[in-house]
Amino acid sequence: KPDQQARINKIQPFTQHEIKQLQANIKNTFPDFTHVQQEIKHEQLKLIFVLYYACGLRRTEGKNLQIKDIDFDKKTIFIRQGKNYKDRIIPINKEVIKALEHYIYNFRNSQQANHNRLFLHITGTLNNDLQELQRITPNEEIRAKKLTLHILRHSIATHLLQNGMNIENISRFLGHSTLDSTQIYTHILQNIT
């Protein structure tokens, strides 16, 4: 299908090294903001990488996530009403647990929030914050790519495939209805290797 191939060719996932570089540059974003404003932006950017990259969430899944959806004992995140109104449970590793605990207990609980969502401030700012991070990153290859929440999801799927996870498990992890949706990552991987 030519349309699908054109769509696949446009997807440029970030490498694992580029993801680490982006994360390392979070502390340099928003230099003109007050310390309090910077802290909010930095914590939110760190959370973006935990949810959209490490957990492979879709934009609305992360946006709608509530604290009660995280089960630290079972090491899972419950995604309610994902795409096609499907619920799913995502396993989370030690690094994700540590990052979520830090965000909730050391940062979020100290803020005045009038809602139960995990993200404190989400009114259309998440992709803007990512663009600020990309803008200040010195790596030209990173700046040449398109950095969005969904590209982070594409990136983790590609990395899981590169690291040997089978396509069925990646499909379940991402919450795809069919294996066809997940197969695009084999084509993306061929484009970048």
Backbone bond lengths (Angstrom), bond angles and torsions (degrees), N, CA, C in turn:
res aa  C-N    CA-C-N  psi(-1)  N-CA   C-N-CA  omega(-1)  CA-C   N-CA-C  phi
1 K - - - 1.465 - - 1.527 109.16 -
2 P 1.320 117.98 116.90 1.471 120.23 -177.18 1.529 113.43 -63.41
3 D 1.353 117.96 -37.64 1.471 120.50 -179.85 1.519 111.57 -63.03
4 Q 1.338 115.21 -44.00 1.456 119.39 -179.55 1.533 110.36 -66.54
5 Q 1.319 116.84 -40.47 1.462 120.20 179.31 1.530 111.06 -63.10
6 A 1.331 116.44 -39.47 1.471 120.33 177.71 1.519 110.03 -63.79
7 R 1.339 117.06 -39.58 1.467 121.60 178.70 1.527 110.29 -64.80
8 I 1.329 115.70 -43.79 1.465 120.68 -179.98 1.525 110.45 -63.23
9 N 1.328 116.29 -41.30 1.474 120.72 -178.75 1.528 112.33 -63.59
10 K 1.343 117.23 -27.03 1.470 121.03 -179.99 1.533 112.40 -76.68
11 I 1.334 116.73 -22.66 1.466 120.60 -176.08 1.527 109.05 -77.24
12 Q 1.323 115.35 118.01 1.463 121.23 178.17 1.524 108.71 -120.41
13 P 1.332 117.01 90.82 1.464 118.09 179.85 1.527 110.72 -67.31
14 F 1.307 114.99 155.92 1.460 120.54 175.42 1.522 108.57 -83.56
15 T 1.318 116.56 146.85 1.464 120.43 176.57 1.532 108.27 -74.62
16 Q 1.312 115.66 165.94 1.472 119.24 177.78 1.531 110.30 -61.92
17 H 1.317 116.13 -37.19 1.464 120.35 178.36 1.541 110.73 -64.99
18 E 1.333 117.00 -41.19 1.468 120.56 179.12 1.533 111.05 -66.15
19 I 1.321 116.85 -37.75 1.478 120.47 176.93 1.525 109.17 -60.36
20 K 1.334 116.97 -44.68 1.472 120.86 178.93 1.525 111.22 -63.07
21 Q 1.328 116.46 -39.51 1.475 120.39 178.22 1.533 110.52 -63.27
22 L 1.313 116.15 -44.28 1.468 119.98 178.47 1.524 110.44 -59.96
23 Q 1.319 116.18 -46.98 1.463 119.83 -179.83 1.527 111.47 -61.82
24 A 1.315 116.76 -39.01 1.463 120.86 -179.92 1.531 111.72 -66.41
25 N 1.326 117.56 -24.02 1.462 121.17 -178.23 1.529 114.08 -91.04
26 I 1.322 117.37 -3.00 1.469 120.04 -179.57 1.535 110.34 -54.54
27 K 1.314 116.38 -42.47 1.478 120.73 -176.72 1.527 113.21 -61.77
28 N 1.343 117.73 -16.55 1.467 121.42 -178.80 1.526 113.63 -95.12
29 T 1.320 116.88 -1.99 1.474 119.45 -177.12 1.531 111.14 -79.24
30 F 1.308 114.82 156.17 1.469 124.40 175.06 1.534 113.02 52.43
31 P 1.344 117.79 53.95 1.465 120.53 -177.41 1.529 113.61 -65.26
32 D 1.331 118.23 -22.13 1.465 120.80 -178.06 1.528 113.36 -87.64
33 F 1.331 116.75 -3.88 1.463 120.43 -179.02 1.529 109.98 -81.03
34 T 1.318 116.41 160.05 1.467 120.08 173.53 1.528 107.77 -67.60
35 H 1.336 116.08 165.44 1.468 120.23 -179.95 1.531 111.16 -58.11
36 V 1.312 117.37 -42.38 1.471 122.01 -178.81 1.533 110.13 -64.94
37 Q 1.332 116.92 -45.49 1.467 120.71 178.95 1.531 110.92 -63.96
38 Q 1.334 116.05 -40.44 1.468 120.52 178.07 1.528 110.64 -60.79
39 E 1.329 116.00 -45.46 1.464 120.10 -178.20 1.531 110.77 -59.13
40 I 1.311 116.73 -43.54 1.472 120.70 178.73 1.523 110.16 -60.92
41 K 1.330 116.97 -47.90 1.465 121.28 -179.71 1.532 111.42 -63.69
42 H 1.321 117.05 -42.80 1.464 120.54 -178.26 1.523 111.10 -66.01
43 E 1.327 116.73 -44.10 1.468 119.82 179.52 1.527 110.48 -64.40
44 Q 1.309 116.20 -38.49 1.460 119.80 179.65 1.540 110.90 -67.52
45 L 1.328 117.74 -40.64 1.465 120.82 176.62 1.527 111.29 -62.84
46 K 1.322 116.99 -41.89 1.472 119.72 177.52 1.524 110.19 -60.82
47 L 1.324 116.68 -41.16 1.466 121.51 -179.94 1.533 111.16 -65.66
48 I 1.329 116.99 -35.33 1.469 120.64 176.80 1.531 109.96 -56.74
49 F 1.328 117.02 -45.27 1.466 119.84 -178.64 1.532 111.43 -69.06
50 V 1.311 117.35 -33.69 1.466 120.55 177.59 1.523 110.48 -65.93
51 L 1.313 117.38 -44.98 1.467 120.42 -173.79 1.526 113.70 -86.88
52 Y 1.324 116.85 -48.15 1.463 119.38 -173.12 1.523 112.64 -84.30
53 Y 1.323 116.66 -28.43 1.463 118.71 176.26 1.534 109.71 -94.08
54 A 1.312 118.37 -66.38 1.466 121.17 -172.84 1.529 113.03 -62.62
55 C 1.335 117.57 -33.30 1.472 120.53 -179.05 1.524 113.02 -102.82
56 G 1.322 117.84 -6.14 1.463 121.23 176.10 1.519 115.14 63.62
57 L 1.329 116.86 32.54 1.459 119.08 -176.67 1.523 112.57 -76.17
58 R 1.315 114.85 153.89 1.466 121.74 170.15 1.527 107.49 -79.18
59 R 1.335 116.28 162.87 1.464 121.68 -176.03 1.525 111.70 -53.00
60 T 1.331 117.45 -52.89 1.472 119.48 -175.82 1.527 112.12 -72.25
61 E 1.337 117.73 -28.23 1.466 119.64 178.44 1.522 110.65 -63.33
62 G 1.329 116.68 -43.76 1.459 120.22 178.19 1.515 111.90 -69.63
63 K 1.321 115.43 -41.23 1.461 121.16 -178.73 1.527 111.65 -61.50
64 N 1.330 117.07 -38.47 1.463 121.65 -176.40 1.523 114.03 -89.53
65 L 1.329 117.52 -3.95 1.459 120.98 -176.74 1.524 110.61 -61.99
66 Q 1.324 115.26 135.46 1.459 121.12 178.02 1.528 109.31 -113.18
67 I 1.312 115.79 158.28 1.459 120.72 -178.52 1.530 110.39 -57.51
68 K 1.332 117.05 -38.83 1.471 120.58 -177.96 1.537 112.44 -65.64
69 D 1.331 117.91 -14.69 1.463 121.64 179.68 1.530 112.42 -79.81
70 I 1.318 117.02 -8.85 1.465 121.57 -179.34 1.527 108.35 -99.30
71 D 1.324 116.62 122.31 1.459 121.86 178.65 1.528 107.68 -112.22
72 F 1.330 115.15 99.16 1.465 120.10 -177.32 1.526 111.70 -67.19
73 D 1.339 117.46 -32.60 1.468 120.82 179.98 1.525 111.48 -67.66
74 K 1.330 116.06 -44.59 1.470 120.05 -178.97 1.532 112.50 -86.96
75 K 1.341 116.04 -6.69 1.475 122.23 -179.81 1.525 111.27 58.74
76 T 1.345 115.06 51.24 1.462 120.83 -178.98 1.522 111.45 -140.77
77 I 1.335 114.51 158.93 1.464 122.38 169.43 1.514 106.68 -120.20
78 F 1.320 115.95 131.23 1.461 121.40 179.05 1.527 108.67 -95.91
79 I 1.318 115.69 119.50 1.466 121.37 177.93 1.518 107.48 -99.89
80 R 1.313 115.63 111.60 1.468 118.77 179.50 1.519 109.50 -97.20
81 Q 1.309 114.30 136.81 1.461 120.39 175.41 1.521 112.32 55.00
82 G 1.335 115.68 52.75 1.465 120.02 173.76 1.527 109.18 -70.42
83 K 1.299 116.77 -157.46 1.467 120.50 -179.99 1.535 109.34 -59.67
84 N 1.314 116.47 142.04 1.472 123.02 -176.28 1.535 111.51 58.91
85 Y 1.330 115.88 26.73 1.470 123.52 176.63 1.526 112.89 59.21
86 K 1.328 116.53 29.36 1.453 120.85 -179.61 1.522 110.12 -93.76
87 D 1.339 115.43 133.16 1.454 121.02 171.86 1.529 107.98 -86.38
88 R 1.330 116.57 151.32 1.458 120.19 172.78 1.524 109.69 -154.87
89 I 1.304 114.33 160.41 1.464 120.80 178.78 1.523 107.34 -116.44
90 I 1.329 115.18 130.33 1.470 121.23 -178.37 1.529 108.25 -111.65
91 P 1.326 117.58 128.46 1.470 119.23 174.26 1.522 110.00 -73.16
92 I 1.319 116.61 146.23 1.463 120.42 178.42 1.530 109.13 -125.31
93 N 1.326 115.15 143.08 1.462 119.90 -177.97 1.530 111.30 -90.51
94 K 1.331 115.43 178.86 1.473 121.27 -176.06 1.521 112.86 -59.17
95 E 1.348 116.88 -40.24 1.465 120.06 -178.74 1.531 110.91 -65.16
96 V 1.336 115.76 -40.88 1.468 120.22 179.13 1.534 109.67 -66.09
97 I 1.325 116.57 -43.54 1.473 120.78 178.72 1.528 109.84 -58.86
98 K 1.324 115.61 -47.43 1.476 120.67 -179.28 1.531 110.85 -59.98
99 A 1.327 116.62 -44.11 1.470 120.95 -179.60 1.529 111.22 -66.39
100 L 1.327 117.24 -41.07 1.472 120.42 179.08 1.530 111.15 -67.49
101 E 1.325 116.63 -41.71 1.468 119.80 177.78 1.524 110.35 -61.02
102 H 1.337 115.99 -44.18 1.468 119.45 178.42 1.526 110.25 -59.63
103 Y 1.330 116.29 -48.52 1.461 120.21 -177.54 1.528 111.05 -60.63
104 I 1.327 116.83 -47.41 1.471 120.33 -175.58 1.527 111.30 -71.66
105 Y 1.334 116.76 -52.22 1.466 119.57 -170.33 1.525 114.05 -84.13
106 N 1.321 118.02 -34.22 1.465 120.12 -177.64 1.517 113.67 -94.71
107 F 1.336 116.92 -18.44 1.462 118.41 -176.67 1.524 112.19 -122.68
108 R 1.316 117.00 -62.81 1.460 120.21 -170.84 1.530 112.65 -61.58
109 N 1.318 117.00 -41.54 1.467 119.58 -178.06 1.524 113.07 -65.58
110 S 1.335 116.74 -18.15 1.473 119.44 178.90 1.533 111.71 -87.44
111 Q 1.330 116.97 -5.98 1.469 121.81 -177.81 1.529 110.25 -98.41
112 Q 1.306 115.86 154.72 1.463 120.85 175.87 1.526 108.25 -86.23
113 A 1.321 116.97 108.83 1.468 120.51 179.82 1.530 108.77 -122.96
114 N 1.325 115.66 135.96 1.471 119.78 179.53 1.531 110.85 -104.90
115 H 1.346 116.34 27.42 1.461 121.32 178.75 1.522 108.25 -149.66
116 N 1.341 116.92 170.26 1.467 122.13 -177.90 1.524 113.69 -103.68
117 R 1.341 117.26 4.05 1.462 119.44 178.74 1.526 109.84 -66.34
118 L 1.321 114.67 151.69 1.462 119.88 179.49 1.521 110.96 -66.56
119 F 1.345 116.39 -49.01 1.460 119.86 177.43 1.522 109.31 -70.82
120 L 1.319 116.73 133.27 1.461 120.39 178.17 1.522 111.49 -72.69
121 H 1.338 116.42 -50.51 1.464 121.58 -174.79 1.517 108.90 -124.96
122 I 1.318 117.00 113.93 1.463 117.99 -176.11 1.522 113.64 -131.23
123 T 1.300 117.93 11.88 1.463 119.43 -175.57 1.528 110.70 -68.59
124 G 1.334 115.03 77.16 1.467 120.84 174.60 1.510 115.67 69.69
125 T 1.329 118.79 12.75 1.464 119.51 -173.54 1.518 114.26 -96.71
126 L 1.324 119.81 -14.43 1.464 120.27 -171.16 1.520 112.61 -62.74
127 N 1.327 117.42 -48.32 1.473 118.98 177.98 1.531 111.28 -65.82
128 N 1.349 117.16 -34.74 1.475 120.12 176.74 1.519 111.11 -62.88
129 D 1.330 116.00 -40.97 1.463 120.33 178.97 1.532 110.33 -64.00
130 L 1.329 116.06 -39.93 1.469 119.90 176.86 1.524 110.99 -62.52
131 Q 1.336 116.64 -39.99 1.468 120.18 179.67 1.524 111.21 -65.24
132 E 1.326 117.20 -35.98 1.471 120.96 175.65 1.525 109.55 -64.07
133 L 1.326 116.59 -43.00 1.463 120.96 178.58 1.529 110.57 -61.69
134 Q 1.315 116.26 -43.86 1.461 120.70 179.68 1.530 110.79 -64.67
135 R 1.318 116.32 -39.98 1.464 121.71 -177.78 1.532 111.84 -62.19
136 I 1.334 117.20 -39.20 1.472 119.68 -175.68 1.529 112.90 -88.30
137 T 1.331 117.24 -4.81 1.463 120.49 -179.17 1.525 109.86 -77.22
138 P 1.337 118.52 126.87 1.455 120.70 -175.49 1.536 115.01 -69.00
139 N 1.319 118.54 -19.23 1.461 122.10 -177.07 1.534 110.44 -71.74
140 E 1.333 116.32 115.92 1.472 120.66 -176.98 1.522 112.63 -66.81
141 E 1.336 117.77 -32.72 1.464 120.67 178.20 1.531 110.59 -64.08
142 I 1.322 116.73 -37.74 1.466 121.00 177.04 1.526 109.55 -66.36
143 R 1.325 115.76 -43.51 1.481 119.20 -178.31 1.525 112.16 -67.41
144 A 1.330 117.39 -24.74 1.475 120.93 -177.99 1.531 112.62 -78.10
145 K 1.330 116.44 -19.24 1.468 119.97 -179.12 1.532 109.71 -89.16
146 K 1.324 114.89 168.62 1.464 120.04 176.49 1.531 107.85 -95.21
147 L 1.337 116.76 121.19 1.460 121.26 -179.19 1.522 109.58 -106.09
148 T 1.325 115.58 111.14 1.471 121.94 177.24 1.521 108.15 -136.33
149 L 1.315 115.84 170.66 1.460 120.60 176.22 1.531 109.92 -58.74
150 H 1.325 116.40 -40.79 1.461 119.74 -176.66 1.532 112.09 -71.27
151 I 1.322 116.94 -31.47 1.471 119.61 176.48 1.531 110.06 -66.55
152 L 1.324 117.50 -32.64 1.467 119.99 175.47 1.528 109.82 -63.38
153 R 1.330 116.72 -40.21 1.469 121.80 176.66 1.542 110.13 -63.72
154 H 1.322 116.87 -44.69 1.469 120.33 176.51 1.535 110.43 -60.84
155 S 1.316 116.29 -38.44 1.467 120.41 -177.58 1.519 111.54 -64.40
156 I 1.337 118.05 -46.68 1.477 119.16 -179.04 1.522 110.30 -65.35
157 A 1.321 117.71 -38.72 1.469 120.15 179.38 1.532 110.23 -61.49
158 T 1.322 116.52 -42.43 1.464 121.53 179.06 1.528 110.32 -65.20
159 H 1.333 117.03 -41.87 1.463 120.74 -179.21 1.532 111.30 -66.88
160 L 1.338 116.99 -38.53 1.469 119.90 177.68 1.525 110.46 -62.38
161 L 1.327 115.71 -41.61 1.463 120.64 178.50 1.531 110.42 -65.47
162 Q 1.335 116.62 -43.17 1.476 120.89 177.86 1.530 111.14 -60.38
163 N 1.336 116.02 -34.53 1.465 120.75 -176.96 1.527 113.24 -87.03
164 G 1.349 116.61 6.86 1.456 119.56 171.79 1.519 117.18 97.98
165 M 1.318 119.04 2.79 1.467 119.04 176.99 1.525 108.76 -68.78
166 N 1.331 116.63 139.69 1.464 117.79 -178.47 1.525 111.05 -76.82
167 I 1.311 114.70 157.48 1.466 122.25 -171.65 1.531 111.92 -63.05
168 E 1.339 117.70 -33.20 1.472 121.17 179.04 1.526 110.85 -64.63
169 N 1.326 117.03 -43.09 1.469 120.40 178.96 1.529 111.87 -67.65
170 I 1.325 116.27 -38.02 1.467 120.02 176.86 1.522 109.67 -63.84
171 S 1.321 116.28 -40.68 1.462 121.61 178.98 1.531 111.07 -59.76
172 R 1.348 116.01 -45.50 1.481 120.31 178.53 1.530 110.59 -64.79
173 F 1.324 116.14 -43.39 1.463 122.19 -179.65 1.532 110.83 -57.79
174 L 1.335 116.15 -42.95 1.466 121.23 -177.91 1.531 113.29 -81.83
175 G 1.346 117.01 -13.57 1.458 120.15 -178.92 1.508 113.53 77.16
176 H 1.336 117.14 30.28 1.460 120.80 178.62 1.526 110.35 -75.34
177 S 1.327 116.58 143.37 1.464 121.48 178.12 1.517 111.39 -75.13
178 T 1.329 115.98 -35.04 1.464 120.45 -178.86 1.518 110.02 -131.18
179 L 1.315 114.41 157.53 1.459 120.60 178.36 1.532 111.13 -67.90
180 D 1.338 116.40 -25.11 1.473 120.54 179.41 1.527 111.45 -57.30
181 S 1.337 116.26 -39.62 1.469 120.39 -179.91 1.521 111.01 -62.27
182 T 1.326 116.00 -34.60 1.463 120.55 -176.69 1.524 111.65 -81.51
183 Q 1.327 117.00 -26.27 1.466 121.45 -177.23 1.526 112.65 -59.36
184 I 1.337 116.99 -23.21 1.475 118.31 -179.47 1.529 111.55 -57.86
185 Y 1.347 116.66 -26.94 1.461 118.67 -177.39 1.524 111.81 -70.77
186 T 1.325 117.90 -25.71 1.468 118.61 174.30 1.527 109.71 -68.09
187 H 1.344 116.67 -36.56 1.475 121.04 177.62 1.534 110.90 -70.75
188 I 1.336 116.15 -40.99 1.473 120.49 178.33 1.521 109.34 -60.80
189 L 1.325 116.01 -43.17 1.469 121.28 -179.79 1.534 110.86 -62.43
190 Q 1.323 116.92 -38.57 1.468 120.42 177.15 1.534 110.65 -64.88
191 N 1.340 116.21 -35.42 1.475 120.20 -179.62 1.526 112.76 -68.49
192 I 1.338 116.56 -29.76 1.473 118.51 -173.96 1.522 113.12 -100.58
193 T 1.342 117.62 -7.23 1.472 117.66 -179.70 1.512 110.79 -105.26
